[in-house]
Amino acid sequence: MFFLDLYQSKCFFIDRESPFCCYLNYIEKKFFKANFASNPISMKNQVSKSVVAILVSFLLPLAVLLLTVKVAAYKSDPDQVNVKLKSEHISSVDHSQFEILQQDFETPHDVTEACLSCHTGRDEEIMATAHWKWEREEEIPGRGIVSVGKKNLLNNFCTGANGNNGSCMRCHIGYGWKDKTFDFSDNRNIDCLVCHDQTDTYFKQKGQGGMPATPETANGAYQVPDYPYVAQNVGLPKKNNCGICHFYGGGGNNVKHGDLEEALLSCTKDVDVHMAADGPDMACIDCHTTERHNIMGKLVTTHVLQFFQNHLLSKEM
């Protein structure tokens, strides 16, 4: 009965000639007097329903708007995930103190031999990984479990690695895979330095099947590595250890993946919030966790889910 009461107040607070008061007069003549007199109870119910509908149509959106604004304005401290990053790791061993690493190595194979003299059994771990074999077991419909990988398949970016052994095998974690005679069972062929070098001075030479420069092949671009210096300065893989292959896969920087490139070595949060130098400065192996030299994940798959399960979901539970 809001409108009727408002009208019966004789518009004492509004000019009688105002549009609002005229509108009330119109309602009285055309609606209230004609219908209210004939059926006052029905009219009261109808007016009440109309008022409720008007209130709901105006107040409900207003309430939703106010709630949205309040929630948007609410600021809370984000949950802190306590994860020890690999960059914070402090080695408990000073490799420069080991006499076996102070010798003048003649070949990179000799360095591997020296590494394995202390790190026994690690060769067996490495030779069981996809990084070494360049293949893994996959289930193919109609064929069952088969071994597939760069070793025996065509790839839309790398094409056929076996057709360009000299350069493609530079990204293999071994020495001298120039043809089918490469011995995958010889642990001296393992390249420990390519993943663990901390000096940024160790490189495999182009066109040499994964071998560093030798006195016979060295040139202005590739010098024979200082093996004692590199071997005495090793540690957990950094971004550039992984990036030397994964940034340049397919023949150039950022060619193969489209989201892995050398900019990640010193980027800002605008490029990558995880690897940013002004952020957590995470290494690849912070998410691509490693067990027995087997680096988890194929692109971004189960390892990311496992990371969130271990560090985020478990916290909430």
C-alpha positions as CSV (number, residue, x, y, z in Angstrom):
1,M,0.0,0.0,0.0
2,F,3.0,2.2,-0.4
3,F,1.7,4.2,-3.4
4,L,-1.8,4.6,-1.9
5,D,-0.4,5.9,1.4
6,L,1.9,8.2,-0.5
7,Y,-1.0,9.6,-2.5
8,Q,-3.3,10.0,0.5
9,S,-0.6,12.0,2.2
10,K,-1.8,14.8,-0.2
11,C,1.9,15.2,-1.3
12,F,2.5,17.6,1.5
13,F,6.3,17.4,0.9
14,I,6.0,17.8,-2.9
15,D,4.6,20.6,-5.1
16,R,1.1,19.5,-6.2
17,E,1.9,20.6,-9.7
18,S,5.1,18.6,-9.8
19,P,5.4,15.7,-12.3
20,F,5.6,13.2,-9.4
21,C,2.3,14.4,-7.8
22,C,0.6,14.5,-11.2
23,Y,1.7,10.9,-11.7
24,L,0.1,9.9,-8.4
25,N,-3.1,11.6,-9.5
26,Y,-3.0,9.6,-12.7
27,I,-2.6,6.4,-10.8
28,E,-5.5,7.3,-8.5
29,K,-7.9,8.0,-11.4
30,K,-6.9,5.1,-13.7
31,F,-6.0,2.4,-11.2
32,F,-6.7,2.7,-7.5
33,K,-10.2,4.3,-7.5
34,A,-11.5,2.1,-10.3
35,N,-10.2,-1.2,-9.1
36,F,-9.7,-0.7,-5.4
37,A,-13.4,0.1,-4.8
38,S,-14.6,-3.0,-6.7
39,N,-12.2,-5.5,-5.1
40,P,-10.1,-3.9,-2.3
41,I,-8.7,-7.2,-0.9
42,S,-7.5,-8.4,-4.4
43,M,-6.0,-5.0,-5.1
44,K,-4.1,-4.9,-1.8
45,N,-2.6,-8.3,-2.6
46,Q,-1.7,-7.2,-6.1
47,V,-0.1,-4.0,-5.0
48,S,1.9,-5.8,-2.3
49,K,3.2,-8.3,-4.8
50,S,4.2,-5.5,-7.1
51,V,6.0,-3.7,-4.4
52,V,7.9,-6.9,-3.4
53,A,8.8,-7.5,-7.0
54,I,10.1,-3.9,-7.4
55,L,12.2,-4.2,-4.2
56,V,13.7,-7.5,-5.2
57,S,14.5,-6.3,-8.7
58,F,16.4,-3.3,-7.3
59,L,17.8,-4.5,-4.0
60,L,19.1,-7.9,-5.1
61,P,21.4,-6.6,-7.9
62,L,22.5,-3.8,-5.5
63,A,23.4,-6.4,-2.8
64,V,25.3,-8.5,-5.4
65,L,27.2,-5.4,-6.5
66,L,28.1,-4.4,-3.0
67,L,29.2,-7.9,-2.2
68,T,31.4,-8.0,-5.3
69,V,33.0,-4.7,-4.5
70,K,33.7,-5.8,-0.9
71,V,35.2,-9.1,-1.9
72,A,37.4,-7.4,-4.6
73,A,38.6,-4.8,-2.0
74,Y,39.4,-7.5,0.5
75,K,43.2,-8.1,0.6
76,S,44.8,-10.9,2.4
77,D,48.3,-12.2,2.6
78,P,48.9,-15.0,0.1
79,D,49.7,-18.4,1.4
80,Q,53.4,-18.9,1.8
81,V,54.7,-22.2,0.4
82,N,57.9,-23.1,2.2
83,V,60.0,-24.9,-0.5
84,K,63.7,-25.2,-0.3
85,L,65.0,-24.2,-3.7
86,K,68.0,-25.9,-5.4
87,S,69.6,-22.5,-5.7
88,E,69.8,-22.4,-1.9
89,H,71.7,-25.7,-1.8
90,I,75.1,-25.4,-0.2
91,S,77.5,-28.2,-1.2
92,S,79.0,-30.1,1.6
93,V,82.0,-31.2,-0.5
94,D,84.8,-29.1,-2.0
95,H,85.8,-31.0,-5.1
96,S,88.9,-28.9,-5.5
97,Q,90.4,-30.7,-2.6
98,F,90.3,-34.1,-4.3
99,E,93.7,-35.1,-5.6
100,I,92.2,-37.3,-8.4
101,L,90.5,-34.2,-9.9
102,Q,93.8,-32.2,-9.9
103,Q,95.5,-34.3,-12.6
104,D,95.9,-33.2,-16.2
105,F,93.2,-35.1,-18.0
106,E,94.0,-36.1,-21.5
107,T,90.4,-36.9,-22.6
108,P,86.9,-36.2,-21.2
109,H,86.5,-39.9,-20.7
110,D,89.2,-39.7,-18.1
111,V,87.2,-37.2,-16.2
112,T,84.2,-39.5,-16.1
113,E,86.4,-42.3,-14.8
114,A,87.5,-40.1,-12.0
115,C,84.0,-39.1,-11.1
116,L,82.8,-42.7,-11.0
117,S,85.7,-43.7,-8.7
118,C,83.9,-41.9,-5.9
119,H,80.3,-41.7,-7.2
120,T,80.0,-45.5,-7.6
121,G,76.8,-46.9,-9.2
122,R,75.7,-43.5,-10.7
123,D,76.7,-44.7,-14.1
124,E,74.0,-47.5,-13.9
125,E,71.4,-44.9,-12.9
126,I,72.3,-42.6,-15.8
127,M,72.3,-45.3,-18.4
128,A,68.8,-46.3,-17.4
129,T,67.4,-42.9,-18.2
130,A,65.8,-41.4,-21.3
131,H,68.4,-38.7,-21.3
132,W,71.0,-41.4,-22.0
133,K,69.0,-43.8,-24.1
134,W,67.0,-41.2,-26.1
135,E,64.1,-43.5,-26.0
136,R,61.4,-44.6,-23.5
137,E,58.7,-47.2,-23.3
138,E,55.3,-46.1,-24.6
139,E,52.1,-47.9,-25.3
140,I,51.0,-47.6,-28.9
141,P,47.5,-48.9,-29.8
142,G,47.8,-52.1,-31.9
143,R,51.5,-52.5,-31.1
144,G,51.6,-52.7,-27.3
145,I,54.7,-51.4,-25.3
146,V,57.4,-50.2,-27.6
147,S,60.6,-48.1,-27.3
148,V,60.3,-44.8,-29.0
149,G,62.3,-41.5,-29.0
150,K,64.7,-39.4,-30.9
151,K,66.9,-42.4,-31.2
152,N,64.5,-44.1,-33.6
153,L,61.7,-41.7,-34.6
154,L,61.2,-38.7,-36.9
155,N,60.4,-35.6,-35.0
156,N,58.6,-32.6,-36.5
157,F,61.3,-30.2,-35.1
158,C,64.4,-32.3,-34.9
159,T,63.4,-34.4,-37.9
160,G,65.7,-37.5,-37.8
161,A,68.5,-37.1,-35.3
162,N,70.3,-40.1,-36.8
163,G,70.7,-38.2,-40.1
164,N,72.6,-35.4,-38.4
165,N,74.6,-37.2,-35.7
166,G,77.4,-34.7,-35.6
167,S,75.3,-31.8,-34.4
168,C,72.1,-33.4,-32.9
169,M,74.1,-35.7,-30.6
170,R,75.8,-32.6,-29.2
171,C,72.7,-32.6,-26.9
172,H,73.3,-36.2,-25.8
173,I,74.8,-36.7,-22.4
174,G,77.5,-38.8,-23.8
175,Y,80.7,-38.6,-25.8
176,G,81.1,-39.4,-29.5
177,W,77.8,-40.7,-30.7
178,K,78.7,-40.2,-34.4
179,D,77.1,-43.4,-35.8
180,K,75.5,-46.7,-34.9
181,T,78.7,-48.0,-33.4
182,F,78.3,-45.8,-30.3
183,D,78.5,-48.1,-27.2
184,F,75.7,-47.3,-24.8
185,S,77.0,-49.8,-22.4
186,D,80.4,-48.2,-21.9
187,N,80.2,-46.0,-18.8
188,R,83.2,-44.0,-19.9
189,N,81.1,-42.5,-22.6
190,I,78.9,-40.7,-20.0
191,D,79.4,-36.9,-19.9
192,C,79.1,-35.8,-16.3
193,L,80.3,-32.2,-16.9
194,V,77.6,-31.1,-19.3
195,C,75.0,-31.3,-16.5
196,H,77.1,-30.5,-13.5
197,D,79.6,-27.8,-14.7
198,Q,79.3,-24.6,-12.6
199,T,82.0,-22.6,-14.5
200,D,80.0,-21.9,-17.7
201,T,83.2,-22.7,-19.6
202,Y,82.4,-26.3,-20.7
203,F,80.8,-26.8,-24.1
204,K,80.4,-29.6,-26.6
205,Q,81.8,-28.7,-30.1
206,K,79.5,-28.5,-33.1
207,G,79.6,-31.4,-35.5
208,Q,81.6,-33.7,-33.1
209,G,78.8,-36.0,-32.0
210,G,78.8,-34.8,-28.4
211,M,82.5,-34.4,-27.9
212,P,84.2,-31.2,-26.6
213,A,86.9,-29.7,-28.6
214,T,90.2,-31.7,-28.8
215,P,93.6,-30.4,-29.8
216,E,92.9,-31.6,-33.3
217,T,89.5,-30.0,-33.7
218,A,89.8,-26.8,-31.5
219,N,89.2,-23.5,-33.2
220,G,88.4,-19.9,-32.4
221,A,84.9,-20.7,-31.2
222,Y,85.6,-23.9,-29.3
223,Q,88.7,-24.4,-27.2
224,V,89.8,-27.5,-25.3
225,P,88.1,-27.3,-21.9
226,D,90.2,-26.9,-18.8
227,Y,89.2,-30.2,-17.4
228,P,90.8,-29.9,-13.9
229,Y,89.2,-26.5,-13.4
230,V,85.7,-27.7,-14.5
231,A,85.9,-31.0,-12.6
232,Q,86.8,-29.2,-9.4
233,N,83.8,-26.9,-9.8
234,V,80.7,-29.1,-10.2
235,G,77.3,-29.0,-8.5
236,L,73.6,-29.4,-9.0
237,P,72.4,-28.5,-12.6
238,K,71.5,-24.9,-13.1
239,K,69.2,-23.3,-15.6
240,N,72.0,-22.9,-18.2
241,N,73.0,-26.6,-17.8
242,C,69.6,-27.6,-18.9
243,G,69.1,-24.7,-21.3
244,I,72.2,-25.5,-23.4
245,C,70.1,-28.3,-25.0
246,H,66.5,-27.5,-24.1
247,F,66.7,-23.8,-25.1
248,Y,68.3,-24.5,-28.5
249,G,66.5,-27.8,-29.4
250,G,65.4,-27.9,-33.0
251,G,68.4,-25.9,-34.2
252,G,68.0,-22.5,-32.6
253,N,67.0,-20.5,-29.5
254,N,63.3,-20.9,-28.7
255,V,62.6,-23.0,-31.8
256,K,61.3,-26.2,-30.5
257,H,59.2,-25.5,-27.5
258,G,58.2,-21.8,-27.9
259,D,58.4,-21.2,-24.2
260,L,62.0,-22.2,-23.4
261,E,64.7,-19.8,-24.4
262,E,67.9,-18.1,-23.1
263,A,65.8,-15.1,-21.8
264,L,64.9,-17.3,-18.9
265,L,68.5,-17.1,-17.6
266,S,68.0,-13.5,-16.4
267,C,64.4,-12.6,-17.0
268,T,61.9,-10.5,-15.0
269,K,58.6,-11.5,-13.5
270,D,56.9,-10.2,-16.6
271,V,58.4,-13.1,-18.5
272,D,58.4,-15.9,-15.9
273,V,57.3,-15.5,-12.3
274,H,59.2,-18.7,-11.3
275,M,62.6,-18.2,-13.0
276,A,62.7,-14.4,-12.6
277,A,66.0,-13.0,-11.3
278,D,64.0,-10.6,-9.2
279,G,61.7,-13.4,-8.0
280,P,62.4,-16.9,-6.6
281,D,65.0,-17.5,-9.4
282,M,64.0,-21.2,-9.6
283,A,66.0,-23.8,-11.4
284,C,64.5,-26.3,-13.8
285,I,65.1,-29.1,-11.3
286,D,63.0,-27.3,-8.6
287,C,60.0,-28.7,-10.4
288,H,61.5,-31.4,-12.6
289,T,62.6,-33.3,-9.6
290,T,65.2,-36.0,-9.9
291,E,65.5,-39.4,-8.4
292,R,68.5,-41.7,-9.2
293,H,69.4,-39.3,-12.0
294,N,66.0,-39.8,-13.6
295,I,64.6,-36.3,-14.2
296,M,60.8,-36.4,-13.8
297,G,58.4,-35.1,-16.4
298,K,57.9,-35.0,-20.1
299,L,57.3,-31.3,-21.0
300,V,54.9,-30.2,-18.2
301,T,53.0,-33.3,-17.1
302,T,52.9,-35.3,-13.9
303,H,55.8,-33.6,-12.2
304,V,53.9,-30.3,-11.9
305,L,50.9,-32.1,-10.4
306,Q,53.2,-33.9,-8.0
307,F,54.8,-30.6,-6.9
308,F,51.4,-29.0,-6.1
309,Q,50.2,-32.2,-4.3
310,N,53.3,-32.3,-2.2
311,H,53.6,-28.6,-1.3
312,L,50.1,-27.0,-1.7
313,L,47.3,-29.6,-1.3
314,S,49.0,-31.3,1.6
315,K,49.2,-27.9,3.4
316,E,45.4,-27.3,3.0
317,M,44.6,-30.9,4.2
